[in-house]
Amino acid sequence: MDREPGLGVGAVARRLGVAAATLRTWDRRYGIGPSGRSPGGHRRYTPTDLARLEAMQRSIIAGAPPAEAARAALDEPPGAPPSPRGHGAGGNRIPLGEPSAGSDPAEVRGLARAAMAMDAPAVAQAVRTAIARAGVVEAWDGLIVPVLTGIGRKHAASGDCVEVEHLLSTVLLGCLAEVAPPAEPSNPRPVLLACAPEEQHSLPVHALAAALAETGVAAVLLGARVPASALAAAIRRTGPNAVLVWSQTARTGDPGWLDGLPGSRPAVRLLLGGPGWDRDRIPSTTRLVTALPEAVTEIRSALTRP
């Protein structure tokens, strides 16, 4: 197999969940690079090269300095069975569930590895690639949510991965903010997106804002921990077509304050998103949406309502 053309740096970077620049640095500094050649003379990673890179990555995530990890990987006999690894390796596996319909398991594993390695450029590259190829909704449901869910499971089980979640969330916010609505959006009146009072998990509403932007809809994003009085003031000032309020946790899911929000003319469509809401107490004047595509559909229908 080592005589086959092998893989280029971009393919290996995606497979490992690291930036191509990281692989080039490892090659230059530690001599752990491609040893094969394509028929055209381009350097290619052989299966042995890939196995060594995986061994090096496992050691780094386990806490070894890169130089030490590279030496150990180069000393490992070719064909030696790799140590058991998960999506992050080195015992720092992100537990990923069964892939959802339409998701690419290799992409999900790659993003999980990049997040666990704290490789922000690789995380951003994976997310931007998925958004460019499939759009925000599919990238969110098929790639981002599985990794976020896995990190949440790991944190619940061990208390670890707070820094991983913060890194991933920060990079995701930047990538989602790059999806801008057109200069002339389809909605003359805005859509308001806000988190419930004291709700700090604002990433889903940023994803919704980006998904709406792809369809030509502009939204005013109020973000996390929006007091009821502040949301009421925003409704009075902007007269929105639709308002979505997000609650992630049961602690923020008491809907009792929603009846105090003002109406607008024409009437505003009030949507609730997130698993935190107390469904038995949701006002009849609101609608609960449970998925990003459903939220986009409901908001767009509010814009076309007579």
C-alpha positions as CSV (number, residue, x, y, z in Angstrom):
1,M,0.0,0.0,0.0
2,D,2.9,2.4,0.6
3,R,3.6,2.3,-3.1
4,E,0.2,3.8,-3.9
5,P,-0.1,7.5,-4.6
6,G,-1.6,8.2,-1.1
7,L,-3.3,11.3,0.1
8,G,-2.6,15.0,-0.2
9,V,-2.2,17.4,2.7
10,G,-5.8,18.7,2.4
11,A,-7.3,15.2,2.5
12,V,-5.2,14.2,5.5
13,A,-6.1,17.5,7.3
14,R,-9.8,16.8,6.9
15,R,-9.4,13.2,8.0
16,L,-7.5,14.1,11.2
17,G,-9.5,17.3,11.9
18,V,-6.5,19.6,11.9
19,A,-5.5,22.5,9.7
20,A,-3.3,21.8,6.7
21,A,-0.9,24.4,8.0
22,T,-0.5,22.3,11.2
23,L,0.5,19.3,9.1
24,R,3.1,21.4,7.2
25,T,4.5,22.6,10.5
26,W,4.8,19.1,11.8
27,D,6.6,18.1,8.7
28,R,9.0,21.0,8.8
29,R,9.8,20.9,12.5
30,Y,9.6,17.3,13.4
31,G,10.1,15.4,10.1
32,I,6.7,13.6,10.3
33,G,5.5,14.3,6.8
34,P,4.6,12.6,3.5
35,S,7.0,10.0,2.2
36,G,5.2,9.0,-1.0
37,R,5.0,10.6,-4.4
38,S,2.2,10.9,-6.9
39,P,2.9,10.0,-10.6
40,G,3.4,13.7,-11.1
41,G,6.0,14.0,-8.4
42,H,3.8,15.6,-5.7
43,R,4.4,14.5,-2.1
44,R,1.7,12.2,-0.7
45,Y,0.9,10.7,2.6
46,T,1.1,6.9,2.7
47,P,-0.9,4.7,5.0
48,T,2.2,4.4,7.3
49,D,2.5,8.2,7.3
50,L,-1.1,8.5,8.2
51,A,-0.8,6.0,11.1
52,R,2.2,7.9,12.5
53,L,0.2,11.2,12.3
54,E,-2.7,9.6,14.1
55,A,-0.3,8.3,16.8
56,M,1.2,11.7,17.2
57,Q,-2.2,13.3,17.5
58,R,-3.2,10.9,20.2
59,S,-0.1,11.7,22.2
60,I,-0.6,15.4,21.9
61,I,-4.2,15.3,23.0
62,A,-3.1,13.0,25.9
63,G,-0.8,15.9,27.0
64,A,2.6,15.1,25.3
65,P,4.6,18.0,23.7
66,P,4.5,17.9,19.9
67,A,8.2,17.2,19.6
68,E,8.0,14.2,22.0
69,A,4.8,13.0,20.3
70,A,6.5,13.1,16.9
71,R,9.5,11.2,18.1
72,A,7.3,8.5,19.6
73,A,5.2,8.2,16.5
74,L,8.3,7.9,14.2
75,D,9.8,5.2,16.5
76,E,6.6,3.2,16.3
77,P,7.1,0.1,14.1
78,P,5.2,0.3,10.8
79,G,2.1,-1.7,10.9
80,A,1.8,-1.7,14.6
81,P,-1.8,-1.8,15.7
82,P,-3.0,1.6,16.8
83,S,-4.1,2.3,20.3
84,P,-7.9,2.5,20.7
85,R,-9.1,6.0,19.9
86,G,-12.3,7.9,19.6
87,H,-13.3,11.2,18.3
88,G,-10.5,13.1,20.1
89,A,-8.4,10.2,21.0
90,G,-6.0,10.0,23.9
91,G,-8.8,8.9,26.2
92,N,-10.5,12.3,25.5
93,R,-13.2,10.9,23.3
94,I,-16.4,12.9,22.5
95,P,-19.2,10.4,22.6
96,L,-21.1,10.8,19.3
97,G,-24.4,9.1,18.7
98,E,-25.7,7.4,15.6
99,P,-25.3,9.7,12.6
100,S,-28.5,11.4,11.5
101,A,-29.9,11.2,8.0
102,G,-27.9,13.3,5.6
103,S,-24.9,13.8,7.9
104,D,-21.4,12.7,7.0
105,P,-19.9,10.7,9.9
106,A,-16.4,11.4,8.8
107,E,-17.0,15.2,8.9
108,V,-18.6,14.9,12.3
109,R,-15.6,12.9,13.6
110,G,-13.2,15.4,12.1
111,L,-14.9,18.4,13.7
112,A,-15.0,16.5,17.1
113,R,-11.2,15.8,16.8
114,A,-10.5,19.4,15.9
115,A,-12.5,20.7,18.8
116,M,-10.8,18.3,21.3
117,A,-7.4,19.3,19.9
118,M,-8.4,23.0,20.4
119,D,-7.5,23.6,16.8
120,A,-9.6,26.7,16.1
121,P,-8.5,27.1,12.4
122,A,-9.5,23.5,11.7
123,V,-12.8,23.9,13.4
124,A,-13.6,27.1,11.4
125,Q,-12.5,25.4,8.2
126,A,-14.8,22.4,8.8
127,V,-17.8,24.6,9.7
128,R,-17.3,27.0,6.8
129,T,-17.0,24.1,4.3
130,A,-20.2,22.5,5.6
131,I,-22.1,25.8,5.4
132,A,-20.9,26.6,1.9
133,R,-21.7,23.1,0.6
134,A,-25.1,22.4,2.3
135,G,-26.3,25.6,3.9
136,V,-26.7,26.6,7.6
137,V,-29.6,24.3,8.4
138,E,-28.0,21.1,7.2
139,A,-24.6,22.1,8.6
140,W,-26.3,22.8,12.0
141,D,-28.3,19.6,12.2
142,G,-25.9,17.2,10.5
143,L,-22.5,18.5,11.8
144,I,-22.6,21.0,14.6
145,V,-25.4,19.7,16.8
146,P,-24.0,16.1,17.0
147,V,-20.6,17.5,18.2
148,L,-22.2,19.9,20.7
149,T,-24.4,17.2,22.0
150,G,-21.4,14.9,22.4
151,I,-19.5,17.5,24.3
152,G,-22.5,18.0,26.5
153,R,-22.7,14.3,27.3
154,K,-19.0,14.2,28.2
155,H,-19.2,17.2,30.4
156,A,-22.3,15.7,32.2
157,A,-20.4,12.5,32.8
158,S,-17.0,13.9,33.8
159,G,-17.2,17.7,34.3
160,D,-14.5,18.0,31.5
161,C,-14.6,19.8,28.2
162,V,-15.7,23.3,29.4
163,E,-12.8,24.8,27.5
164,V,-13.7,22.7,24.4
165,E,-17.3,23.9,24.4
166,H,-16.2,27.6,24.8
167,L,-13.7,27.3,21.9
168,L,-16.2,25.6,19.7
169,S,-19.0,28.1,20.5
170,T,-16.7,31.1,19.9
171,V,-15.6,29.8,16.5
172,L,-19.2,28.9,15.6
173,L,-20.4,32.4,16.4
174,G,-17.8,33.8,14.1
175,C,-18.7,31.5,11.2
176,L,-22.4,32.1,11.6
177,A,-21.9,35.8,11.7
178,E,-20.3,35.6,8.3
179,V,-23.6,34.6,6.7
180,A,-25.0,38.1,6.1
181,P,-28.5,38.9,4.7
182,P,-28.8,40.7,1.4
183,A,-28.5,44.5,1.2
184,E,-32.3,44.6,0.6
185,P,-33.9,41.9,2.7
186,S,-37.3,40.5,1.9
187,N,-38.9,41.7,5.1
188,P,-39.5,45.4,5.6
189,R,-40.2,44.9,9.3
190,P,-37.7,42.9,11.3
191,V,-37.7,39.6,13.0
192,L,-36.7,39.6,16.7
193,L,-34.6,36.8,18.1
194,A,-33.9,36.6,21.8
195,C,-33.1,34.3,24.7
196,A,-35.4,34.1,27.7
197,P,-34.5,36.1,30.8
198,E,-31.4,34.5,32.4
199,E,-30.9,32.1,29.5
200,Q,-27.3,32.2,28.5
201,H,-27.3,29.6,25.7
202,S,-27.6,31.9,22.7
203,L,-25.9,29.9,20.0
204,P,-29.1,28.4,18.6
205,V,-30.6,31.9,17.9
206,H,-27.4,32.9,16.1
207,A,-27.8,29.8,14.0
208,L,-31.4,30.8,13.2
209,A,-30.3,34.3,12.3
210,A,-27.8,32.9,9.8
211,A,-30.3,30.4,8.4
212,L,-32.8,33.3,7.9
213,A,-30.1,35.4,6.3
214,E,-29.5,32.6,3.7
215,T,-33.2,33.0,2.7
216,G,-33.0,36.8,2.4
217,V,-34.6,37.5,5.8
218,A,-33.0,40.0,8.2
219,A,-33.3,39.6,11.9
220,V,-32.5,41.7,14.9
221,L,-30.6,39.5,17.3
222,L,-30.9,40.5,21.0
223,G,-28.8,37.6,22.3
224,A,-28.6,36.0,25.7
225,R,-30.4,36.9,29.0
226,V,-32.9,39.4,27.5
227,P,-35.1,40.9,30.3
228,A,-38.8,40.7,29.6
229,S,-39.0,44.5,29.8
230,A,-36.2,44.9,27.2
231,L,-37.9,42.5,24.8
232,A,-41.2,44.3,25.3
233,A,-39.5,47.6,24.5
234,A,-37.9,46.1,21.3
235,I,-41.3,44.9,20.2
236,R,-42.8,48.4,20.6
237,R,-40.0,50.1,18.8
238,T,-39.7,47.8,15.8
239,G,-43.2,46.3,15.3
240,P,-41.8,42.9,14.2
241,N,-43.5,40.3,12.0
242,A,-42.3,37.6,14.3
243,V,-40.5,37.1,17.6
244,L,-38.7,33.9,18.7
245,V,-37.7,33.4,22.3
246,W,-35.2,30.6,23.2
247,S,-35.1,28.6,26.4
248,Q,-32.4,25.9,26.7
249,T,-33.0,24.8,30.3
250,A,-36.0,24.3,32.6
251,R,-34.7,27.0,34.9
252,T,-35.5,29.6,32.2
253,G,-38.5,27.9,30.7
254,D,-41.3,29.4,32.8
255,P,-43.6,31.0,30.2
256,G,-45.7,33.0,32.7
257,W,-44.1,36.3,31.6
258,L,-45.0,36.0,27.9
259,D,-48.6,37.2,28.3
260,G,-47.1,40.6,29.4
261,L,-45.5,41.2,26.0
262,P,-47.2,43.9,23.9
263,G,-48.9,43.1,20.6
264,S,-48.2,45.0,17.5
265,R,-50.1,46.0,14.4
266,P,-50.3,43.8,12.4
267,A,-50.2,41.2,15.2
268,V,-46.8,39.7,15.9
269,R,-46.3,35.9,15.6
270,L,-44.7,34.8,18.9
271,L,-42.6,31.6,18.6
272,L,-40.9,29.6,21.4
273,G,-37.8,27.5,20.7
274,G,-35.7,25.2,22.8
275,P,-36.2,22.3,25.1
276,G,-36.5,24.4,28.3
277,W,-40.1,25.5,28.0
278,D,-42.8,24.1,30.3
279,R,-45.0,22.8,27.6
280,D,-48.0,22.4,29.8
281,R,-48.1,26.2,30.5
282,I,-47.3,27.6,27.1
283,P,-49.9,30.3,26.2
284,S,-52.3,29.4,23.3
285,T,-51.2,32.6,21.5
286,T,-47.7,31.2,21.0
287,R,-46.3,28.3,18.9
288,L,-43.5,26.0,20.0
289,V,-41.0,25.1,17.3
290,T,-38.7,22.2,17.9
291,A,-36.2,22.3,15.0
292,L,-34.3,24.9,13.0
293,P,-36.0,24.1,9.7
294,E,-39.4,24.5,11.4
295,A,-38.4,27.9,12.9
296,V,-37.3,29.2,9.5
297,T,-40.6,28.0,7.9
298,E,-42.8,29.5,10.6
299,I,-40.9,32.9,10.4
300,R,-41.1,33.0,6.7
301,S,-44.8,32.3,6.7
302,A,-45.3,35.2,9.1
303,L,-43.6,37.5,6.6
304,T,-46.1,36.5,3.8
305,R,-49.2,36.5,6.0
306,P,-51.8,39.1,4.9
